Amino acid sequence: MIMTTTHSLDHKEIKKYLGVVTGEAILGANIFKDFFAGIRDIVGGRSGAYEKELQSARKLAFQEMELKANSVGATAIVGIDIDYETIGANGSMLMVTVSGTAVFAE
């Protein structure tokens, strides 16, 4: 499935708009990852633990959105927006939401 942040598709014509589709993923951050991420932040390094969590959450959210688009007969999703938030006590959970418009394009 074609997925894009743009509102049009090169070399394809959108024939039908099928509605907004979304995907969400919420992952808990492990206390040990938080501790080591804090140490890396102090010395100015990157936090590999958080980067892997972000990648995993984003992948899950996109997979969920694609499943929903497939269920309505879409061939593409346009206008995708990706949002990242921390939720829970002291930002202990990471939430990624994606949304876009499911379309049938030829």
N, C-alpha and C positions, 0 to 999 in steps of 0.2 A: 504494500500500500504506500502511495506517495503521501508523505507528511511534510508540511512546510509552514513556515511562519508568514509567508506571503499570502496575499489574498487572490492570487491567480496562479495558473499553471502554464508554463511555457509549452507550446506545441500541443496543448489539450484544451478542449472547450468544456466548461462546466455546464452540464445539461440540467442538473437538478440539485437544489440545496436540500439536504436531508435533516438539518437541525444541528444543534450544539451537542458535542460529545465531550466527556470529561474523564479524567483518570486521577486517582489520588493514591498516595502512598505515605504511610506514617511509620517511621522506624525509630525505635528507642536507641539512644546513645548509651553505650556501655560505660560504666564508671571508670574502668581502667583506661579506656580510650580517651575519656574526658581528661583524666589525670595527665596522660602522656601528651595529649594535644596541648594542654596548658603549658607544659614544660617546653614544647617546641615553639609555642607562641612567644614565650619569654625570650628565647634565644633567636627569634626571628625566622625560624624554619617553617616549612609547610607542614600541615597536618594530614598525613597520608590516610589516617584512620577516618577522618571526617570526609576527605575526598572520596574514599571508597563508599562510605555511607551515602553521600550525595549521588554518586553514580548509580548505585543500586536502587535508591528510591526513585530517581528519574526514570530508569529503565522500567521499573514496575508500573509507574504511572502511565508511561507511554504504551506499554502492553495492554493495560486496562482500557485506555482510550481507543486503541486500535480494535480491540474486541467489540466494543460498543459500536464503533463505526461499521465494522463488518456485519453486525447484527441488523443494521438498517440498510444494507446493500451498498454502502459507500465504496468508491474506488480510490478516494483520497480524502485527506483532512487538510483544510487550509486555515490560515489565520491563527495558527497555534500560539498560545501564550503559556509561558512556564513561570510558575511562582514558587518561591521557597520561603518557608516560615519555620520558626522554632516555636514549639508549644509545650505545655506542661510546666511542672515546677522547675524553676531555674532553666527553662529552655531545654529540658531533658529529652525532648522528642523532636525529630525532624520531619516536617511535612512538605511534600512536593505535590503540587497540583498542576495539571495540564488541561487545557481546554482548546477546542477548535471547532470549526464547522465541517461536518461530514458532507461530502458532495459526491455526486456521480458524474464522472468526467470521461470523455472519449477523445 
